[in-house]
Amino acid sequence: MTLLDSLHSLHRAAPMRIDPAVWPVTARVDVDGRLCVGGTPLCDLADQYDTPSYVIDEADFRYRARRYRTALRETRIVYAGKALRTTAVARWAADEGLGVDVCSPGELAVALRAGVDPRRIVVHGNAKTTCELREAARSGVGRIVIDSGTELAMLASQLRAPQDVLVRVTPDVDIHGHAAVTTGVTDQKFGFAIAGGDAETAVRRVLDQPMLNLVGLHFHLGSQVADAEVYAEGIRRTISLMADIRARHGVVLAELNIGGGHAVPYLAGDAELDPAVLADAVDDALDSACGAERYPRPTIVVEPGRALSARAGVTIYRVVSIKRQPGGRTFVAVDGGMGDNPRVALYGARYTVAVANRHPLGPTHPVTVVGRYCEAGDVIARDVALPMDLHPGDLLAVAGTGAYHHSMASTFNMVGRPPVIGVRDGAARVLVRRETTEDLLARDTS
């Protein structure tokens, strides 16, 4: 037996570890070293659908939806669909008893096409147009979240029947150090500030409009929030505002939407917000705040997006070339990049990467995985450990790409966007087809 045979036998006996905190719940490595998701080897999907491709594990998405429903039993769950919006994914959310939020006419159209009950749709956005507001109301959406005084007036002018609305407020809860993006402070584009009275003024204006039915308030603190206590603080400050509204206007608001932004891990050891921990923090905050104000407990709504879809997604790429530059740095170039994953360039996001088509042999070394696009910032993963025997034609899988990848993909360099492939129980189907050069040319009418 040769040394190569011995190494291969060793790998067959002890397949490489897949961290369950980062990869989909169905991710496995078979005896031949092939990474499988949804019961299907990723290399088979690459052969059938080409690369790059987004692979979405339906079982993982449904598992995480059920985990939220179990942990937050007295809470209404609304999927923040901007993380990953396809007809099938919206249908999965509805099947699991979740509502869906939307922030554009296209997202609304997808939700309606998926059969989502319009009454379970929440409409967001800080710059909704008159046409968008009119069409949302005519569609019978359950909630429109009012984000500006102009929007308030435009919506009121378009209504033919009463419309339930929420007012988005900013409780000025600073989560720097806890999150990637902060949206719950005063100095940003969303909502009405509680401090200074803007939120109370907006509420009064809504109450003056007979066609607007104010059912509650909404806030959103940011993204990648791992500390449940910041939500508790947001609840305490917002309940205080609701008590002031009751005292001044005689109105008891029965709904409080605390947004989403729950942290998920992209690398081993990254922090995560456990829904059960969030449930306890919400419950304790409501007990203390409502008790202090003698205010009836409102219905709580949460809007997880990334927390449901991120780990369901894996992106597969083919290695095109390997370049070892003077000074020791190694660059592995693949057939995708910032067109299908802009988050590295935008936010400095980090990812877990693995060889997907075989057992790697020998030691690993740090490499930077880069894309095919003519841009210096086209990086997929920096300083990740990959095997020294990596070669062109190998398949790489990037974990945690189910959120803000397909939804943020572009056609930079006139490269079509990848397909979205759904997998479940050993079967695969195309949820969104690959964008072709013909598709791109069809929009060019010159």
Summary of the structure (lengths in Angstrom):
residues: 446
radius of gyration: 23.8
end to end distance: 65.2
largest distance: 85.1
contacts: 1557
relative contact order: 0.16
helix: 34%
strand: 25%
